[in-house]
Amino acid sequence: MEDFKEVAFFAVSLFVAAFVITLVAVLGNTTGQMASVRNGELLTAEILRQSRYNTAYDNQLIMGSDVIALMRENAVRGGTLEIYLERDSYGVPMTMNAANSANASWRLSYLTQRIRADTVYRAILVFDGENPATAVYTINPGGEVTGVKITVS
């Protein structure tokens, strides 16, 4: 009778252990599926953000205040885009890139002196590392946006 109790206890222990292991495996799988769904949501949000960004600057007329906002945002991001302004209100070209994005010349007070908020500009997206100073308008939906060329309209 004592052997039967030990065997029954062992069987119940194995059953409980199998249940716990199965539960852990199911929870791990569910967690992985939830992470995949969340990553998909984040990727979709990033694609939509990039699409809105591209639409706003893809061969569009923009105001000087938008140019200032674009340059400030790019300076905060460390100059991830190369931005070329054909000429500011003094007729001088400006180029912002990763190498000079930390300069004091990209502060709001300095930009508002050089770029009039009521001036109308045309923004052209630059793809795949092309030089913004020499870029012409191209449609490249599969390419990576690496810069913006801004001309006085």
C-alpha positions in Angstrom: 0.0 0.0 0.0 2.9 2.3 0.8 4.3 1.8 -2.7 1.0 2.7 -4.3 0.9 6.0 -2.4 4.4 6.8 -3.6 3.6 5.9 -7.2 0.4 8.0 -7.0 2.2 10.9 -5.5 4.9 10.7 -8.2 2.3 10.5 -10.9 0.4 13.5 -9.5 3.8 15.4 -9.2 4.6 14.6 -12.8 1.2 15.7 -13.9 1.5 19.0 -12.0 5.0 19.6 -13.4 3.8 18.9 -17.0 0.9 21.3 -16.4 3.2 24.0 -15.2 5.6 23.5 -18.1 2.7 23.6 -20.6 1.4 26.8 -18.9 4.8 28.5 -19.1 5.2 27.5 -22.8 1.7 28.8 -23.6 2.3 32.1 -21.8 5.7 32.4 -23.6 4.1 31.9 -26.9 1.3 34.3 -26.1 3.8 36.9 -25.0 5.7 36.5 -28.3 2.6 36.9 -30.3 1.7 40.1 -28.3 5.2 41.4 -28.9 4.8 40.8 -32.6 1.5 42.6 -32.7 3.0 45.6 -30.8 6.0 45.7 -33.1 3.7 45.7 -36.1 1.7 48.6 -34.6 5.0 50.5 -34.0 6.2 49.8 -37.5 2.9 50.9 -39.0 2.9 54.1 -36.9 6.5 54.9 -38.1 5.5 54.2 -41.8 2.5 56.6 -41.4 4.7 59.2 -39.7 7.2 59.0 -42.5 4.5 59.1 -45.1 3.0 62.3 -43.6 6.5 63.8 -43.4 7.1 62.9 -47.1 3.8 64.3 -48.1 4.4 67.6 -46.3 7.8 68.2 -48.0 7.4 66.3 -51.3 7.5 69.1 -53.9 5.2 71.3 -51.7 5.0 75.0 -51.1 5.8 75.7 -47.4 6.1 78.8 -45.3 9.3 80.1 -43.7 8.0 79.1 -40.3 7.8 75.5 -41.6 11.4 75.7 -42.8 12.4 76.9 -39.3 10.4 74.1 -37.7 12.0 71.5 -40.0 15.5 72.8 -39.2 14.9 72.8 -35.5 13.5 69.3 -35.5 16.4 68.1 -37.6 18.9 69.8 -35.2 17.2 68.0 -32.2 17.6 64.7 -34.1 21.3 65.3 -34.7 21.1 66.3 -38.3 19.8 63.0 -39.6 18.7 64.8 -42.8 20.8 67.1 -44.9 18.8 70.2 -45.4 19.9 72.7 -48.1 18.2 76.2 -48.1 19.0 77.8 -51.5 19.0 81.3 -49.9 17.9 82.9 -46.7 16.5 86.4 -46.4 20.0 87.8 -46.9 20.5 85.7 -50.1 23.0 83.4 -48.5 22.7 79.6 -48.8 22.4 77.4 -45.7 23.2 73.7 -45.3 22.5 71.6 -42.3 23.8 68.1 -41.9 25.0 65.7 -39.2 28.4 67.4 -39.0 27.1 70.9 -38.2 23.7 70.3 -36.6 25.0 71.1 -33.1 26.2 74.6 -34.1 24.7 77.6 -32.5 23.5 78.7 -36.0 20.5 76.3 -35.7 19.1 78.0 -32.6 15.6 79.4 -33.0 16.7 83.0 -32.5 19.3 82.8 -35.2 17.0 81.0 -37.7 14.2 83.6 -37.2 16.7 86.3 -38.1 17.8 84.6 -41.3 14.5 83.1 -42.4 11.4 85.2 -42.7 8.3 83.3 -41.5 6.1 84.8 -44.2 8.4 83.8 -47.2 7.1 81.0 -49.4 9.5 78.2 -50.2 9.3 75.0 -52.3 10.6 71.9 -50.6 11.9 69.0 -52.6 12.8 65.6 -51.0 16.2 64.2 -51.7 16.6 60.4 -51.8 19.4 57.9 -51.2 22.2 60.3 -50.3 21.9 62.6 -53.3 23.4 66.0 -52.8 20.5 68.4 -51.9 22.3 71.4 -53.4 22.2 69.8 -56.9 19.1 67.7 -56.6 16.1 68.0 -58.9 12.6 66.8 -58.2 12.4 63.0 -58.5 9.8 60.5 -57.4 11.4 57.7 -55.6 8.8 55.9 -53.4 11.1 53.1 -52.5 14.1 55.2 -51.6 15.2 56.5 -48.3 14.7 60.2 -47.7 18.1 61.6 -46.8 17.6 65.3 -47.3 15.4 68.2 -48.3 16.2 70.9 -50.8 14.4 74.2 -50.1 14.2 76.9 -52.8 12.5 80.3 -52.7 9.3 80.0 -54.6 
